[in-house]
Amino acid sequence: MTQTPVATVRTAVDVPLRFADGYRTTARVHTFDGLVDGKEHLALSLGNWEGRTPLVRPHSECLTGDVFGSERCDCGPQFREAVERIATAGGVLLYLRQEGRGIGLYAKLDAYALQDSGLDTYEANVALGRGEDERDYTVAAQMLAALDVEGIALLSNNPDKADQLADHGIVVERRVPTGVHLSAANARYLRAKRDHTAHTLDLAG
């Protein structure tokens, strides 16, 4: 097991949320001191999980999907789904500043251009001289520990998230898949995630 540096809660403030489809809820948004990468990650506490295992989603920032509604990925719909499911069940959404699987916004758009020439999402990152997936979930484990969360129900289709969190001492009591947000624009992207990195995605439909 990896030794995880300690982080502490810096600020906690209530933020009312409203989505384009009219869904509303309130998140208790936490900031932190001591995160190992020095970035401004957030933990959104939603609903009430007192006495229960919290439902937790580590969600990597995706400006194109979360904000612009891009259909090249499934990030925006996953974010919207996760907020409501966590608010209902009680838990935490970790908003991680790891754009483009950790390679950054400009490099992600460079990778999109390579995908348009025929590479898949992983091949494009490698062609740019980057890793297939450079995300490190140490900060996710730090934030959960700072919130006194030890065991979680992990809302994710990505087995690497479960493996990394477990390596940092977070007990993944069960994995809960997200919905499959399939469109004509992201079908190839989702197939690559399923086939190359064993995401639990049923694309039969």
Disulfide bonds with the S-S distance in Angstrom:
none
